[in-house]
Amino acid sequence: MRKIEFYTGVFILFGLFCFAYIALSLGGLSIFGDRRYTLYANFVSTSGLKAGAVVEIAGVEVGNATTIELKNNKARLTLRLKPNVLIPADSIASIRTRGLIGEKFVKITPGADDLMLKAGEEIDETESVVDLEELIGKFIFDGDKEDDSVVKAPKKNKQGNKTK
């Protein structure tokens, strides 16, 4: 009888361990250490991008944007990438949207440089997110305004008097 109780206890402990491992893995935590390396990228705007967003190269997930913080009036992204992914120094990081109203993600377009970025370095070339609401607002409200940078001479009517 004791043998059955022992094996039952071992089975339950193993099940709890597996459950905890899966729960932590889905939550983005790592039990046995994280071998990914960190790169940084500064953006003028990361509007709509959330911490934990996917980082892709050629449509393949290669990491996550773990934190977004403000540094020198720019949004600084911390990118955690898989160790087998090498990023050329002249690569471009841009923020894209899946579909018309989909989630935002970071797309890295690899450059042609032979020099690869090392852990802790920064991706210099970035393209901020295109804000659809801002574009529509500019189109609607700024499309019919005259250019204020051009100084126009006052118009004269038929009698030679100045008018507005």
ABEGO torsion letter per residue (X at the ends): XAAAAAAAAAAAAAAAAAAAAAAAAAAGBBAAEBABBBBBBBBABABGBBBGBBBBBGGBBAEBBABBBBBGGBBBBBBBBBAABBBBAABBBBBBBBEAABBBBBBBBBBABABBBBBGBBBABBBBBBBAAAAAAAAAAAAABBBAABBBBBBBBAAGBBBX
